[in-house]
Amino acid sequence: MKESGRKQSAASPCAACKLLRRRCAQDCVFSPYFPADEPQKFASVHKVFGASNVNKMLQELPEHQRGDAVSSMVYEANARVRDPVYGCVGAISSLQQQIDHLQTQLAIAQAEVVHMRMRQFSSMSSGGGTAENSPENVSPSSRHTQTQPTMSLFTMDMVVDHANMGESLWSC
């Protein structure tokens, strides 16, 4: 990787040296990570961190970690340009909110599936059920007074798991 930086410095300076308007030396610490054909990459890093700080950070790291460090700095710098206050933390927070919302939607959908299975189980165990006794036609207050059919252990586990999931949703 350093070889490409040396070859490049003979033809044209790296993006960092070009922006800083200085001669790109053979051992330029920036040239392997900020090629001349990607000037915006160094420009955003320079704008957020400063060339001197980037130089210090890169020189303090072992060579095998510098590429990852530059990738992280570029990502953070681009995030700071888009959102100067929160940077990449704002993007992470937004994604976490989306995850929370989708998990809530999933829990609601799973609850609906359990509820529909319970209705189906109830109607099948009562001999097919009549229209007047179907779950859709029974008032919510009278549902609690009706005797529930005996459920399998599997169905009960689903109801218990669902009840625990519901509690965790509301405790947020």
C-alpha positions in Angstrom: 0.0 0.0 0.0 2.9 2.4 0.8 4.4 1.6 -2.6 1.4 3.0 -4.4 1.8 6.2 -2.3 5.4 6.5 -3.4 4.7 6.0 -7.0 1.9 8.5 -6.8 4.0 11.1 -5.1 6.4 11.2 -8.0 3.6 11.8 -10.5 1.3 14.0 -8.3 1.0 14.8 -4.6 -1.5 13.0 -2.5 -4.8 14.7 -1.7 -3.5 15.9 1.7 -0.4 17.5 0.3 -2.3 19.0 -2.6 -4.9 20.6 -0.2 -2.2 21.8 2.2 -0.1 23.1 -0.8 3.1 21.4 0.1 5.5 19.0 -1.6 4.5 15.4 -1.1 7.6 13.6 0.3 8.5 10.0 -0.3 7.6 9.0 3.2 4.4 11.1 3.4 2.2 9.6 6.1 -1.0 10.7 4.2 -0.3 9.4 0.7 -1.3 5.7 1.3 -4.6 6.7 2.8 -5.6 9.9 0.9 -4.9 9.3 -2.8 -4.8 12.3 -5.2 -8.0 11.1 -7.0 -10.1 11.4 -3.8 -9.6 15.0 -2.6 -12.9 15.2 -0.8 -11.9 12.4 1.5 -9.0 14.4 3.0 -10.9 17.7 2.8 -13.6 16.6 5.1 -11.2 14.9 7.6 -9.0 18.1 7.6 -12.1 20.3 8.1 -13.2 18.3 11.2 -9.9 17.1 12.8 -7.2 19.2 11.3 -4.2 18.0 9.4 -1.8 18.2 12.4 -4.1 16.1 14.6 -4.6 13.5 11.8 -0.8 13.4 11.3 -0.3 12.8 15.0 -3.0 10.1 15.2 -1.6 8.2 12.2 2.0 8.4 13.4 1.0 7.1 16.9 -0.7 4.0 15.4 1.0 0.9 14.1 0.9 0.7 10.3 -1.6 -2.2 10.2 -4.2 -0.1 12.1 -3.8 3.1 10.1 -6.2 2.1 7.3 -9.0 1.4 9.8 -8.3 4.6 11.7 -8.5 6.6 8.4 -11.8 4.9 7.5 -13.2 5.8 10.9 -12.0 9.4 10.7 -13.5 9.7 7.2 -16.8 8.3 8.4 -17.0 10.5 11.4 -15.9 13.6 9.4 -18.6 13.0 6.8 -21.2 12.5 9.6 -20.0 15.7 11.3 -20.3 17.7 8.0 -23.9 16.4 7.7 -24.8 16.8 11.4 -22.3 19.1 13.2 -23.9 18.6 16.6 -24.3 14.8 16.9 -22.1 13.4 14.0 -22.3 9.7 13.7 -24.0 9.4 17.1 -27.1 11.0 15.6 -27.2 8.4 12.8 -26.7 5.6 15.4 -29.5 7.1 17.6 -31.8 7.3 14.6 -31.2 3.7 13.6 -31.7 2.6 17.2 -35.1 4.4 17.3 -36.0 2.6 14.0 -35.1 -0.7 15.6 -37.2 0.0 18.7 -40.2 1.0 16.5 -39.9 -2.1 14.4 -39.5 -4.4 17.4 -42.7 -2.9 18.8 -44.5 -3.5 15.5 -43.2 -7.1 15.5 -44.5 -7.7 19.0 -47.9 -6.3 18.1 -48.1 -8.5 15.0 -47.0 -11.5 17.1 -49.7 -10.7 19.6 -52.3 -10.5 16.9 -51.2 -13.9 15.6 -51.5 -15.4 19.1 -54.9 -13.8 19.5 -56.1 -15.2 16.2 -54.9 -18.7 17.1 -56.7 -18.4 20.4 -59.9 -17.5 18.6 -59.4 -20.4 16.2 -58.7 -22.8 19.0 -61.7 -21.6 20.9 -64.0 -21.9 18.0 -62.7 -25.4 17.1 -63.0 -26.7 20.7 -66.5 -25.5 21.1 -67.8 -27.6 18.2 -67.4 -25.1 15.4 -69.1 -22.3 17.3 -72.3 -20.5 16.3 -72.5 -17.0 15.0 -73.9 -15.7 18.4 -71.1 -17.2 20.4 -68.3 -16.4 18.0 -65.5 -14.2 19.5 -66.4 -11.3 17.1 -70.0 -11.2 18.4 -69.3 -11.5 22.1 -69.0 -8.2 24.1 -65.6 -7.6 25.8 -67.1 -7.7 29.3 -68.8 -11.1 28.7 -65.6 -12.6 27.3 -64.1 -12.7 30.8 -67.1 -14.5 32.3 -67.2 -17.3 29.7 -65.4 -20.5 30.6 -62.2 -20.9 28.6 -61.6 -24.3 26.9 -58.7 -26.4 28.1 -55.5 -25.4 26.2 -52.5 -27.4 25.3 -49.2 -26.7 27.1 -47.8 -25.3 23.9 -50.6 -22.7 23.6 -50.3 -21.7 27.2 -46.5 -21.2 26.7 -47.3 -18.9 23.8 -49.7 -16.9 25.9 -47.3 -16.7 28.9 -44.4 -15.7 26.5 -46.7 -13.1 24.9 -47.7 -11.7 28.3 -44.1 -11.3 29.3 -43.3 -9.6 26.0 -46.1 -7.2 26.5 -44.8 -6.3 30.0 -41.4 -5.5 28.6 -42.9 -3.4 25.8 -44.7 -1.1 28.3 -41.8 -0.9 30.7 -39.7 1.1 28.2 
